[in-house]
Amino acid sequence: MDFTPDELTALINNAIHLKAKWKQGVSYTPLQNRTLAMIFDKASTRTRVSFEAGMTQLGGHALFLSPTDTQLGRGEPVPDAARVISSMTDVVMIRTFAHDVVETFAEYSSVPVINALTDMYHPCQLLADMMTYQESRGDIKGATVTYVGDGNNMCHSWMNAAIQFDFHLNIACPQGYEPDAALTQQLGERVTVTQDIERAAKDSNLLVTDVWASMGQEEEQALRETAFAGYQINESLMSVADQDAIFMHCLPAHRGEEVSEGVLEGKQSVVWQEAENRLHAQKALLVALVSEGLL
């Protein structure tokens, strides 16, 4: 949300450009001698691989810092760590639980700070998702997107994307699992929240979902399986969407829960393209933040 819509459009276009250059074997290393600090409180596959590989491809270096590797894991105040780590690196990426950790770190940091996931938002995933939609179907402006499942960090970032990329978002979720009320109010008529999954999916251009129980919610798995039992994206639901609709998932996916095997591996699924695009969207973000003159 710190970018303007025009800046985000430029970033997505550059991600597609960087992907094409990489596929052609063209070396592009604008971040030589630059270092990314990667602070992980939450486990990751796509986030770590995409940022670390991305910095390597751009000519830079990435430092993986888990709680056991730094004094943050022993209770060092976030402002103190922010001052020190940012004084030695060029950009910082944080994947953590509480959103205010990222905000506090950014307040005291002397370099850009990237939210690589908090319990409230997952904006880096949406950069890859917007890139994937543009590659697959063109401009998402004016489209209808349906998010099925928990009103969690992924849902909140889809809501922010609806504002920035100008599309309508339907959210289908069971009672008690709605997204943040203040954010919902902010979107106004741009978002429709309903418990009717078929109503939400009807004529939609894109269907997207996430796991029923996210990291840190494992003890709720059984309860959530009951609550979300009717909220699976399957072949039947895809059939009520637009005939050219595509399916996305941030992964990892639980086949047979939030999505059927047939949809995940089907012709309308772009999840593997979407996952790969984390790499190139991350590269475009790093170039935008660390290099001058891109946007």
N, C-alpha and C positions, 0 to 999 in steps of 0.2 A: 504493500500500500504506500510505500515511500516513493515509488516510481509513478510517473504520470502514464496515462494510457498510451500516449505516443512513444514514450520511452520503453514501455513494455513491448509494444509492437516492434520497435527497432531491436530490442533484445531477442525476441523470438525469431525475427528474420536473420539475425546474426547467428543464432544457434543453428538454424537450418544451413546457413552458409558454412559454418565451422564443421558441421557434420559432412557436408559435401566435400570439403577440402580434405578431411581426414580419410574419407572413403577413397579419394583419388590418390592418397599417399603423399599429399602436399604437407610439408612441415611448416608449422606456424607457431612460433615460440615467443610471444610478446612478454611473457612473465619470467624471463630468465633472471635468476638471482632473487626471485620473489618467493616468500614463504607463506603458506597457509597453515594456521594452527587449527586443528580439528579437535574440538572438545566434545567427548561423548559421555553422557550420563545414561543414555539409552542405547541398547544394542541396535545394530544396523547391518544391512547388506548393501542395498542400492546406494544409500547415502555415502557410506564410506568409500565404496569402490568408485563411484562416479566422481567424487571430489578428489580423491587421491590420484586416480588415473588421469583425471582432467588436468590437474596441476602438472603432472608429468608431461602430458601431451603439449601443454602450453609452455614448457621449458622451466617450470618452477618446481618447488618442493613442498610436500605436505607432511606435517607432523601429527601423528595420531596420539591423542592425549586422553586416556581413560581416567576415571577417578583414582585408580591406584597409581597412576603415573605422575600426578600433580598434588600440590598441597591443597587444592580445592577439595580433594577427597578426604582431607584431614581437618576440614573446617576453616580454611583460609577464607576471609571475607571476599565476596565476589568483586567489590570495587578494587581491592588490593591486587587480586589476580588479573583483573582487566588492565590495570595500569602497567603491570609488569609484562604480561604476555604481549600486549599490543605494542609495547616499546621495542620488542625484538622481532616482530613479524609484520607482514604487510596487509593481512586480512585474517579474520577469525570466523570460524564456523562453529556453531553450538547446537547440539542435539540433546535436549534435556526434558525435564518434566514441567516445572512451573514456568509460565511465560515470563513472569517478572524477573527471572534469572537472566534471560536474554536482554530484556530492557535495561536492567541495572548494569550488565556488562557493557552494553552499547553506550550507556551514559558516561562511563568512565574510560572507555577505550579511545585511543588516538587513531585507530584504523577502522575501516568498515567491519561490521559484524553481521553475519548471515544467520538467520533463523533456519536451521536445518531440521526442525521439528520441535514443537512443544506440545503440551496437552491441549493448547488452545488453537494452534495453527500449524499448517505444513505447506508454506508457500512455495518451496522449491519443487515439490511434486507438481504443483499447478503450472509452473513454468514448462515442465516436460509435457504435461497434459495439453496445454494450449498449443505447444509446438506440434504435438502429435495430431491434434484435430486439424490444424492448418495444413499439415502434410497430407492428411487423409481426405478432408472435405473442404478446405479453403477457410475463409474468414468465418469465425464463429459468431460474429455480430448478428443479432436478430434470431439466432437459433434457440431451440428449447432443449435444455439439459435436465435430465432427471437423476437425482441422487437418491439411492435407496439404502436405508440403514440408519445407523446411529448418528445423532447430531453431534459429532465429535470434531476433532481438529481438521480432518479431511473435509467434512461438511462445511465448517466455518471458512476454510480456504476456498472452497467452491463458491461460497457466498461472496467473498471478496472478489473473486474472479468475475462473477456476474456483474459487479459494479464496474470493474476495470475494463472488461472486454465486451460489455454491453449485450448480454444474452439473458433470457429468462430461465430461472432455476426452479424446478419442482423438487420438493423434498418429501419423500415418503418414509415415515418412521412411526413406530408404535408409540402410544401415549406414554409419556414419562421419559422419552428419549429424544425430545425435540432439541434443535440447536439453540444457541444462546439467544435469549429473548431480545436483548438490546440490539444485537446484530440483525435479527429478523426484522425488527421495527425500522432499522436504518435502511433496509432494502426496499421497504414499502411494497409496491405492486410488482417489483422485479422478482419476488420470490413467492411461491405458493407452498405452504406446509400442509400436508394431508396425511391421514392414515390409510387412504385408499390408494394402494400401489398401482392398480390398473389405470385409475384416473390420472395419476401422476405420469405414467409411462406413455399414455396415448399420444401418438404422433410426435414423440420426442426424437430429436436428432442424435442424441447421445445418452446412453444409460451408463451409470457409474455406481460403484459400491465400495465398501470396505468391510473388513472383518467385524463380526459382531462384538467381540471382546478384544480391545486393544491392549498393548503392553501396559501392565500395571492393573489390569482388570481380570486377570486369569481366575481369580476366586469367584467371579461373577459368571463364569462360563455357562454353568447349568441354568441359572436364572435367565440369562440372555438368550440361550437357545430356545427357551419357551417363549419369551417376549417377541423374538424376531422370527419365529417359525414361519410366518406368512410373508416374509420380506426377502425372498430369494429372487435374484435375476436368473430366469431360466428361459427355455425356448418359447414357452407360452407367453411370457411377459414381453420378450423381444418382438413377438408377432404383432403386438398392439402398437408398437412404436413405428416410426417412419420406416418405410421399406429399405432405406439406405442408412438406417441408424447403425452406429458403432458402439462397442462396449469397451469400457476402461475399468481398470482396477489398479490401485497403487502397489499391490502385492506386499507381503505374501498373501496368497489366497487360500481359503479353506473350501476346497471342492465339496459340494454337497450341502454347504451351509449358505453363505451369502450369495454364492453363484454355482450354477450347475456345471458339471464337467463339459457338457456339450456347448455351452455358451463360452466358457473360458477358452476352449480350444477350437471354437467355431470360426467361420469365415468372417463374422462381424466383429470378432475380437481383435483389438490392436494392442493388447497388454504387453506383448514382447517388444514391439516397436516403442511403446510408451516407456517401458523400463530402460531400454537402451538410450532413449532420449534424455534420461536423467543426466547422462554423461555430457551431452552436447549443450543442454540448457544450462547446466552448472558451469561449463566452460564459458559460455556467453556471459553469465552473471559475473564470474570472476574477472573477465576482461573488462566488463563495464565498470566494475568497482575499483579495479587496481590500475588499469591503463587509462590514459586521458584521451578524450576526443571521440569516443565511440558513439555516444548518444547525442 
